[in-house]
Amino acid sequence: MKLYLLATAVHALQLPKIMRGKGAAPDLEKLRFLSNDDVRSVQQDFGTPTYVYDAATLKARAEEALAFPNAYGLTVRYAMKACPNGAVLKLFESMGLNFDASSTHEVRRAMRAGVPASKCSLSTQQLDDDAITLMKEHSLEINCCSLSQLDTIGSALPGAKVGVRFNPGLGSGGTAKTNVGGPSSSFGIWHEQFDEVVALAKKHDLEVIRVHTHIGSGSDAEVWKRVSSMSLDLCERLGDSVKTLNLGGGYKVGRMAYETSTNLQEVGKPVTDNFRDYKERTGVELKLEVEPGTYLVANAGALVTKVQDVACTSGAAKGNDFLKLDAGMTDVLRPSLYGSQHPLVVVPSDAAKDADDATHEYVVVGHCCESGDLLTPAPDEPETLAPRLLKSCERGDLLVVESVGAYCSAMSTAGYNSFPTAPEVLKTTKGGFVSIRRRSTLDQLLQNEVQVDASQL
Ligand SMILES: *Cc1c(COP(=O)(O)O)cnc(C)c1O
């Protein structure tokens, strides 16, 4: 009861349109690119849970990113950690996108999908030895993200051309956990260590050709203006070896109907102005790189699940009506981790019920034996239950978790409770569904486990 009240208070604060006012029926979320019949046919052909990605949406978002305003040229890098399936990489590569990899393993993964390493740049928290091989033999580009990385690369490849990722001292991530700039973030080289960067570059004869600042710039044009001018200051101090400024990703995307997405034309405008001023000041025509992950894929993915059980804790006092999905943190961890909001849409298993308009408040939970496995937390409060108004449903009905294209399949707690990993399918622009990853098997889960005899222990 206490939890419930708290959740309602949070809603009243943050979601006035949805929760406030008696009688004003809140809008139910809608499916984005699937029809109810699509959802039922995905269940029939692939089972549940299954991730479905939409090629048309992926293409539309990529076109928008490729139209990002720029003064002297643009490279769009897809931050592949958001959704690294090879089919998605291939589709984006065919449209002219390049890639941002967050580990050498991701670079190898892109290569397996047919993407040359030369189209990837590596910005990593952990620099493995393979980075040197990839740079030397496959023309991988790198953004050194720490002083030690700069020293390591310089020692192995003196004279190399490198990028340097700075933490410019400002961040604007949506939550403390997604903030990637400012003093609370470990990403990049702190701007006040600038002189050490210069000294290391000099020591190893490195040519710093790119400055990188990924702070999660959000959707506010003012923030973009500030970040781009702080980043341009770093470029200017490094001198005219710098040919490219990479402003990273982190563009906010509206998942719920009441949220809005970043307008790339709007946030790009002050950036372009700043690049023109820079040219006036220094004579250098800097190329712009942007690195969206979320923006390109978040709303291009849906997870088709089944309501496999229900529970009710109401008795003398009001409790909750729970829907238990056959998916959960094993597939969509973001709500448990950040209190992220994802649209939830009930699709009746019986098409005859599609037009029914009864609604009910449910708490939706996942299938793990873990109370944090929650699909309806209060916004930014992963531990607070926030009952959600949905179309009334029962066991056996389907429930689609929308906007799961980014950091869901990629960030699952795969293997927990030994549930299989859900398959991925792509809705092609022609309308059919093709499998791009099969459901995992128990054999695959156990393949590296070593059998020992209890007598050995
Ligand atoms: C994760 C990441 C991105 C993409 O961030 P989004 O929030 O998904 O847009 C871009 N650049 C770097 C270096 C990253 O680590």
PDBQT file of the ligand as one rigid body, heavy atoms in Angstrom, charges set to zero:
ROOT
HETATM    1  C1  LIG A 501      26.877   4.063 -26.006  1.00  0.00    +0.000 C 
HETATM    2  C2  LIG A 501      27.619   5.022 -26.815  1.00  0.00    +0.000 A 
HETATM    3  C3  LIG A 501      26.977   5.752 -27.814  1.00  0.00    +0.000 A 
HETATM    4  C4  LIG A 501      25.504   5.662 -28.065  1.00  0.00    +0.000 C 
HETATM    5  O1  LIG A 501      24.738   6.133 -27.018  1.00  0.00    +0.000 OA
HETATM    6  P1  LIG A 501      23.144   6.192 -27.185  1.00  0.00    +0.000 P 
HETATM    7  O2  LIG A 501      22.696   6.727 -25.880  1.00  0.00    +0.000 OA
HETATM    8  O3  LIG A 501      22.674   4.806 -27.434  1.00  0.00    +0.000 OA
HETATM    9  O4  LIG A 501      22.861   7.077 -28.336  1.00  0.00    +0.000 OA
HETATM   10  C5  LIG A 501      27.757   6.573 -28.586  1.00  0.00    +0.000 A 
HETATM   11  N1  LIG A 501      29.089   6.697 -28.388  1.00  0.00    +0.000 NA
HETATM   12  C6  LIG A 501      29.723   6.013 -27.414  1.00  0.00    +0.000 A 
HETATM   13  C7  LIG A 501      31.172   6.179 -27.244  1.00  0.00    +0.000 C 
HETATM   14  C8  LIG A 501      29.022   5.160 -26.601  1.00  0.00    +0.000 A 
HETATM   15  O5  LIG A 501      29.658   4.504 -25.628  1.00  0.00    +0.000 OA
ENDROOT
TORSDOF 0
